[in-house]
Amino acid sequence: MNKAAAVVKSAVNQATVYPILFAVSIVHLLNDAMQSAIPALFPVLKDSLSLSYGQIGWITFAMNVTASVLQPVVGVYSDIRPRPFILPFGVIFTLLGVVLVAFAPSYIWMLLAVTFIGIGSSVFHPESSRVAYLAAGPRRGLAQSIFQVGGNFGSSLGPLMTALIFVPLGQFSVIWFSIAALIAIGIQYRVAKWYSAQDLQPRKKKTSVEHAGTRRALSKAAVVGAMIILVLLVFSKNVYMVSITNFYSFFLIDSFGISKQTAQWFLFAFLASSAVGTFFGGPLADRYGRRKIIWLSILGAAPFSLLLPYASLFWSGVLVVCAGFVLSSAFSIIVVYAQELLPGKVGLVSGLFFGLAFGLAGIGSAILGHYADATSIETVMKICAFLPLIGLLTIFLPKDHELA
């Protein structure tokens, strides 16, 4: 018991490695900026490739489900046998996808291009999240938030790219993102050198000792139940986020008759507020508890989402910013909470939840796209407004002191 306590104390006293956290956050920004180029192109591709809402949904599905299926596999593999230099290798797939997007002449080629981008994400997210965990020291919530905020800021650039680049210059302008991919490869190489210098095998061995002495007595059924709830919370967050990311600009155009460029500024406001909310979530969870902030984040978005479809143009912008800020803080905390539910399986948890986030968003996008074709964009927005109410399930999660 004393030995286990000493191990715990050593782990807690480990310093937070901020340069590495900021490095993976910057790559996350570049990676997700490249990914966000796909939905940002939708207003252009809908006309140039004559796409339906259903086909737009399937493009997102192809990219996200590819990442969803592969990420848990990468995560499990990294738990068993860490491979630091897979980090820069993964971005090469993203680079290939970006080049293909720029030249894609048809819907089928676009599906192939986004599949490459999905493969790149499947390598990047679980391994980089593992790096963030290793560099976190005692501040796991903050570390995941720093990692996540880069991705959210990268995603928020999509609407700006549409308004300032894609609408004026067209599909081929995506080729400039190959520069971002090359920069990301260089940074990931440096991160991989730090990662490979860590004492990975002893760290894995002592993790089991550490948790054997400190973990509370949660039954297997309680852990399974908590994981199911976390999955449902990820479902509610990501399907609502994709309903805004993919279809909110069309909703504004149809409902208020504004231009494509103007609609993209509203979407940018949503994504930028989401990025800011992500940063605040982790530190608040470190201070006040994971469960409380998850509760506040998911359920707290409900009043804004429920009012949004019925608001005027001005109040629609205000409400979507509020919903993005509140809702976005949840994901990094959910990942840390799940890592503490399943100690010693950092890669598996990261891959599983990033995979779920991508997969649920992809499936949701495909279903919502076809439903929008069958009904209307307005109907889709009204139905998705109820998703944050799933946050009520947070009451059944174990309290923080019951975790590792």
C-alpha positions as CSV (number, residue, x, y, z in Angstrom):
1,M,0.0,0.0,0.0
2,N,2.8,2.4,0.8
3,K,4.6,1.5,-2.4
4,A,1.4,2.2,-4.4
5,A,0.9,5.5,-2.6
6,A,4.5,6.5,-3.4
7,V,3.8,5.7,-7.1
8,V,0.6,7.9,-7.0
9,K,2.5,10.7,-5.4
10,S,5.2,10.5,-8.0
11,A,2.7,10.6,-10.8
12,V,0.9,13.6,-9.3
13,N,4.1,15.5,-8.8
14,Q,5.1,15.0,-12.5
15,A,5.3,18.4,-14.2
16,T,2.9,19.3,-17.0
17,V,4.9,19.5,-20.2
18,Y,3.3,22.6,-21.8
19,P,5.5,22.8,-25.0
20,I,4.4,19.3,-26.0
21,L,0.7,20.1,-25.2
22,F,0.9,23.2,-27.3
23,A,2.6,21.3,-30.1
24,V,-0.1,18.7,-30.3
25,S,-2.7,21.4,-30.0
26,I,-1.3,23.3,-33.0
27,V,-1.2,20.1,-35.1
28,H,-4.8,19.5,-34.0
29,L,-5.7,23.0,-35.2
30,L,-4.0,22.2,-38.6
31,N,-5.6,18.8,-38.9
32,D,-9.1,19.9,-38.1
33,A,-8.8,23.0,-40.3
34,M,-8.1,20.6,-43.2
35,Q,-11.0,18.4,-42.1
36,S,-13.3,21.4,-41.8
37,A,-12.5,22.3,-45.4
38,I,-14.9,19.5,-46.4
39,P,-18.1,20.8,-44.8
40,A,-16.9,24.3,-45.6
41,L,-16.9,23.4,-49.3
42,F,-20.5,22.0,-49.2
43,P,-22.2,25.3,-50.4
44,V,-19.8,25.3,-53.3
45,L,-19.9,21.6,-54.1
46,K,-23.7,21.5,-53.9
47,D,-23.7,23.6,-57.0
48,S,-20.5,22.6,-58.8
49,L,-21.1,18.8,-58.4
50,S,-24.9,19.0,-58.3
51,L,-25.1,17.3,-54.9
52,S,-28.3,16.6,-52.9
53,Y,-28.5,17.0,-49.1
54,G,-28.3,13.2,-48.9
55,Q,-25.0,13.1,-50.8
56,I,-23.6,15.9,-48.6
57,G,-24.5,13.7,-45.7
58,W,-22.8,10.7,-47.2
59,I,-19.6,12.6,-47.8
60,T,-19.4,13.4,-44.1
61,F,-20.3,9.8,-43.4
62,A,-17.4,8.4,-45.5
63,M,-14.9,10.6,-43.8
64,N,-16.2,10.2,-40.2
65,V,-17.0,6.5,-40.2
66,T,-13.5,5.7,-41.7
67,A,-12.0,7.5,-38.7
68,S,-14.6,5.9,-36.4
69,V,-13.8,2.3,-37.3
70,L,-10.0,2.7,-37.3
71,Q,-9.4,4.9,-34.2
72,P,-10.2,2.3,-31.5
73,V,-7.9,-0.1,-33.4
74,V,-5.1,2.4,-33.4
75,G,-5.8,3.1,-29.7
76,V,-5.7,-0.5,-28.6
77,Y,-2.5,-1.1,-30.6
78,S,-0.8,1.9,-29.0
79,D,-1.7,0.6,-25.5
80,I,0.0,-2.7,-26.3
81,R,2.9,-1.4,-28.4
82,P,3.4,2.4,-28.6
83,R,4.7,3.6,-32.0
84,P,5.6,7.3,-31.7
85,F,6.6,7.8,-35.3
86,I,3.2,6.8,-36.5
87,L,2.2,10.4,-35.6
88,P,3.9,12.1,-38.7
89,F,3.0,9.1,-40.9
90,G,-0.7,9.6,-40.2
91,V,-0.7,13.2,-41.5
92,I,0.6,11.9,-44.9
93,F,-2.9,10.4,-45.5
94,T,-4.5,13.7,-44.7
95,L,-2.1,15.4,-47.2
96,L,-3.2,12.9,-49.9
97,G,-6.8,13.5,-49.1
98,V,-6.5,17.3,-49.4
99,V,-4.8,17.0,-52.8
100,L,-7.5,14.7,-54.0
101,V,-10.3,17.0,-52.8
102,A,-8.8,19.9,-54.8
103,F,-8.9,17.8,-58.0
104,A,-12.0,15.6,-57.4
105,P,-14.2,15.8,-60.6
106,S,-17.1,13.9,-59.2
107,Y,-19.0,12.8,-56.2
108,I,-17.3,9.3,-56.2
109,W,-13.8,10.9,-56.2
110,M,-14.8,13.2,-53.4
111,L,-15.8,10.1,-51.3
112,L,-12.4,8.6,-52.0
113,A,-10.6,11.8,-51.0
114,V,-12.4,12.2,-47.7
115,T,-11.8,8.6,-46.9
116,F,-8.0,9.3,-47.0
117,I,-8.6,12.3,-44.6
118,G,-10.6,10.0,-42.3
119,I,-7.6,7.6,-42.2
120,G,-5.3,10.4,-41.3
121,S,-7.6,11.4,-38.4
122,S,-7.8,7.8,-37.2
123,V,-4.1,7.8,-36.6
124,F,-3.8,11.4,-35.3
125,H,-6.5,11.6,-32.6
126,P,-5.9,8.6,-30.3
127,E,-2.1,8.8,-30.5
128,S,-2.0,12.6,-29.9
129,S,-4.5,12.3,-27.1
130,R,-2.2,9.7,-25.5
131,V,0.7,12.2,-25.9
132,A,-1.5,14.8,-24.1
133,Y,-2.2,12.3,-21.3
134,L,1.6,11.6,-20.9
135,A,2.4,15.3,-20.9
136,A,-0.5,16.2,-18.5
137,G,1.1,15.7,-15.1
138,P,-1.6,16.2,-12.5
139,R,-3.7,18.5,-14.8
140,R,-5.5,16.0,-17.0
141,G,-8.6,18.1,-17.6
142,L,-6.5,21.1,-18.6
143,A,-4.2,19.0,-20.8
144,Q,-7.2,17.5,-22.8
145,S,-8.7,21.0,-23.1
146,I,-5.4,22.4,-24.5
147,F,-5.3,19.5,-27.0
148,Q,-9.0,19.9,-27.9
149,V,-9.1,23.7,-28.2
150,G,-6.6,23.5,-31.1
151,G,-9.0,21.2,-33.0
152,N,-12.0,23.3,-32.3
153,F,-10.3,26.5,-33.4
154,G,-9.2,24.6,-36.6
155,S,-12.8,23.6,-37.2
156,S,-14.0,27.1,-36.7
157,L,-11.9,28.3,-39.6
158,G,-14.2,26.3,-42.1
159,P,-16.9,29.0,-42.5
160,L,-14.2,31.7,-42.9
161,M,-12.6,29.7,-45.6
162,T,-15.9,29.4,-47.3
163,A,-16.7,33.1,-47.2
164,L,-13.2,34.3,-48.0
165,I,-11.6,31.6,-50.2
166,F,-13.9,28.8,-51.4
167,V,-16.8,30.8,-52.7
168,P,-14.6,33.3,-54.6
169,L,-11.9,30.8,-55.7
170,G,-13.7,27.5,-55.9
171,Q,-12.8,23.9,-55.1
172,F,-9.2,23.9,-56.3
173,S,-8.2,26.5,-53.7
174,V,-8.2,23.6,-51.1
175,I,-4.7,22.7,-52.5
176,W,-3.2,25.4,-50.3
177,F,-4.0,23.2,-47.3
178,S,-1.2,20.9,-48.4
179,I,1.2,23.5,-46.9
180,A,-0.7,23.1,-43.5
181,A,-0.2,19.3,-43.8
182,L,3.5,19.6,-44.4
183,I,3.9,21.9,-41.4
184,A,1.9,19.4,-39.3
185,I,4.2,16.6,-40.4
186,G,7.2,18.5,-39.2
187,I,5.7,19.3,-35.8
188,Q,4.6,15.7,-35.3
189,Y,8.1,14.5,-36.0
190,R,9.4,16.6,-33.2
191,V,6.6,15.4,-30.9
192,A,7.3,11.8,-31.8
193,K,10.9,12.3,-30.7
194,W,9.8,13.5,-27.3
195,Y,7.2,10.7,-27.2
196,S,9.8,8.0,-28.0
197,A,12.0,9.3,-25.2
198,Q,9.4,8.6,-22.6
199,D,9.8,5.4,-20.5
200,L,6.6,3.9,-22.0
201,Q,6.9,0.3,-20.9
202,P,7.6,1.0,-17.1
203,R,4.8,3.6,-17.2
204,K,2.3,1.0,-18.3
205,K,3.5,-1.4,-15.6
206,K,3.2,1.0,-12.8
207,T,-0.2,2.2,-14.0
208,S,-1.7,-1.1,-12.8
209,V,0.0,-0.8,-9.5
210,E,-1.0,2.8,-9.1
211,H,-4.7,2.1,-9.7
212,A,-4.7,-1.1,-7.6
213,G,-3.9,1.0,-4.6
214,T,-6.2,4.0,-5.3
215,R,-9.2,2.9,-7.3
216,R,-12.5,2.9,-5.6
217,A,-14.7,-0.2,-5.6
218,L,-16.8,0.3,-8.7
219,S,-18.4,-2.9,-9.9
220,K,-18.1,-4.1,-13.5
221,A,-21.8,-3.4,-14.0
222,A,-21.3,0.2,-12.8
223,V,-18.4,0.8,-15.1
224,V,-20.3,-0.6,-18.1
225,G,-23.4,1.5,-17.2
226,A,-21.2,4.6,-16.9
227,M,-19.6,3.9,-20.3
228,I,-23.0,3.5,-21.9
229,I,-24.1,6.9,-20.5
230,L,-20.9,8.5,-21.7
231,V,-21.6,7.1,-25.2
232,L,-25.1,8.5,-25.2
233,L,-23.7,11.9,-24.1
234,V,-21.2,11.9,-27.0
235,F,-24.1,11.0,-29.3
236,S,-26.2,13.9,-28.1
237,K,-23.3,16.4,-28.4
238,N,-21.9,15.3,-31.7
239,V,-25.1,14.8,-33.6
240,Y,-26.3,18.2,-32.5
241,M,-22.9,19.7,-33.5
242,V,-23.1,18.1,-36.9
243,S,-26.6,19.4,-37.4
244,I,-25.3,22.9,-37.0
245,T,-22.0,22.4,-38.8
246,N,-23.6,20.9,-41.9
247,F,-27.1,22.3,-42.1
248,Y,-27.3,25.6,-40.1
249,S,-26.0,27.7,-43.0
250,F,-28.7,26.2,-45.3
251,F,-31.3,26.9,-42.6
252,L,-30.3,30.5,-42.4
253,I,-30.4,30.9,-46.2
254,D,-33.8,29.2,-46.5
255,S,-35.4,30.9,-43.5
256,F,-34.0,34.5,-43.8
257,G,-32.8,34.7,-47.4
258,I,-29.3,35.7,-46.6
259,S,-26.2,35.0,-48.8
260,K,-23.9,32.0,-48.5
261,Q,-21.1,34.3,-47.3
262,T,-23.3,35.9,-44.6
263,A,-24.5,32.5,-43.4
264,Q,-20.9,31.3,-43.0
265,W,-20.2,34.1,-40.6
266,F,-23.0,32.9,-38.3
267,L,-21.5,29.4,-38.5
268,F,-18.0,30.7,-37.7
269,A,-19.5,32.4,-34.6
270,F,-20.9,29.0,-33.5
271,L,-17.6,27.2,-34.0
272,A,-15.4,29.9,-32.5
273,S,-17.6,30.0,-29.4
274,S,-17.3,26.2,-29.3
275,A,-13.5,26.5,-29.3
276,V,-13.5,29.0,-26.4
277,G,-15.9,26.8,-24.4
278,T,-13.6,23.8,-24.9
279,F,-10.7,25.6,-23.3
280,F,-12.7,26.5,-20.1
281,G,-14.2,23.0,-19.7
282,G,-11.0,21.2,-18.6
283,P,-9.7,23.6,-16.0
284,L,-13.2,23.9,-14.5
285,A,-13.5,20.1,-14.3
286,D,-10.1,19.9,-12.6
287,R,-11.3,22.4,-10.0
288,Y,-15.0,21.5,-9.5
289,G,-15.2,17.9,-10.7
290,R,-15.7,16.1,-14.0
291,R,-19.3,15.0,-13.4
292,K,-20.6,18.5,-12.5
293,I,-19.1,20.1,-15.6
294,I,-20.3,17.3,-17.9
295,W,-23.8,17.8,-16.5
296,L,-23.6,21.6,-17.0
297,S,-22.2,21.3,-20.5
298,I,-24.6,18.9,-22.1
299,L,-27.9,19.8,-20.4
300,G,-27.0,23.5,-20.1
301,A,-27.1,23.8,-23.9
302,A,-30.8,22.7,-24.0
303,P,-32.5,26.1,-23.4
304,F,-30.5,27.6,-26.3
305,S,-31.0,24.8,-28.7
306,L,-34.7,24.6,-28.1
307,L,-35.3,28.3,-28.7
308,L,-33.0,28.5,-31.8
309,P,-35.3,27.2,-34.5
310,Y,-38.0,29.8,-33.6
311,A,-35.7,32.9,-33.2
312,S,-35.2,35.9,-35.4
313,L,-32.0,36.2,-37.4
314,F,-30.3,38.3,-34.7
315,W,-31.3,36.1,-31.8
316,S,-30.5,32.9,-33.8
317,G,-26.9,34.1,-33.9
318,V,-26.9,34.9,-30.2
319,L,-28.5,31.5,-29.3
320,V,-26.2,29.5,-31.5
321,V,-23.1,31.1,-29.9
322,C,-24.4,30.3,-26.4
323,A,-25.2,26.7,-27.4
324,G,-21.7,26.2,-28.9
325,F,-19.9,27.7,-25.9
326,V,-21.8,25.6,-23.3
327,L,-22.0,22.3,-25.2
328,S,-18.4,22.2,-26.4
329,S,-16.7,21.9,-23.0
330,A,-18.0,18.4,-22.5
331,F,-15.9,16.2,-24.8
332,S,-12.5,16.6,-23.3
333,I,-13.9,16.0,-19.9
334,I,-15.8,12.9,-21.0
335,V,-12.5,11.5,-22.4
336,V,-10.7,12.1,-19.1
337,Y,-13.6,10.7,-17.1
338,A,-13.6,7.5,-19.2
339,Q,-9.8,7.2,-18.9
340,E,-10.3,7.2,-15.1
341,L,-13.1,4.6,-15.4
342,L,-10.7,2.3,-17.4
343,P,-7.2,2.9,-15.9
344,G,-4.3,1.7,-18.0
345,K,-6.2,1.9,-21.3
346,V,-5.6,5.4,-22.4
347,G,-5.2,4.6,-26.1
348,L,-8.3,2.4,-26.1
349,V,-10.4,5.1,-24.4
350,S,-9.1,7.9,-26.6
351,G,-9.6,5.8,-29.8
352,L,-13.0,4.7,-28.8
353,F,-14.4,8.1,-27.9
354,F,-12.8,9.9,-30.8
355,G,-14.0,7.1,-33.0
356,L,-17.5,7.4,-31.6
357,A,-17.4,11.2,-32.0
358,F,-16.5,10.8,-35.7
359,G,-18.8,7.8,-36.4
360,L,-21.9,9.2,-34.7
361,A,-21.4,12.5,-36.4
362,G,-21.0,10.7,-39.8
363,I,-24.1,8.5,-39.3
364,G,-26.1,11.5,-38.0
365,S,-25.1,13.6,-41.0
366,A,-26.2,10.9,-43.5
367,I,-29.5,10.4,-41.7
368,L,-30.2,14.1,-41.2
369,G,-29.3,14.8,-44.9
370,H,-31.8,12.3,-46.2
371,Y,-34.4,13.5,-43.7
372,A,-33.9,17.1,-44.9
373,D,-34.4,16.0,-48.5
374,A,-37.7,14.2,-47.4
375,T,-39.0,17.0,-45.2
376,S,-37.1,20.3,-44.8
377,I,-34.0,21.8,-43.2
378,E,-36.3,23.6,-40.7
379,T,-37.7,20.3,-39.5
380,V,-34.3,18.8,-39.0
381,M,-33.3,21.8,-36.8
382,K,-36.4,21.5,-34.7
383,I,-35.8,17.8,-34.0
384,C,-32.1,18.1,-33.2
385,A,-32.9,20.9,-30.7
386,F,-34.0,18.2,-28.2
387,L,-30.7,16.3,-28.3
388,P,-29.0,18.1,-25.4
389,L,-31.8,16.9,-23.1
390,I,-30.0,13.6,-23.1
391,G,-27.7,15.3,-20.6
392,L,-30.2,14.4,-17.9
393,L,-28.5,10.9,-17.9
394,T,-25.5,12.5,-16.2
395,I,-27.2,12.1,-12.9
396,F,-26.6,8.3,-13.1
397,L,-22.8,8.7,-13.5
398,P,-20.6,7.7,-10.6
399,K,-19.3,10.6,-8.6
400,D,-15.7,11.7,-9.1
401,H,-14.4,10.3,-5.8
402,E,-15.5,6.9,-6.9
403,L,-13.1,6.9,-9.9
404,A,-9.4,6.3,-10.0
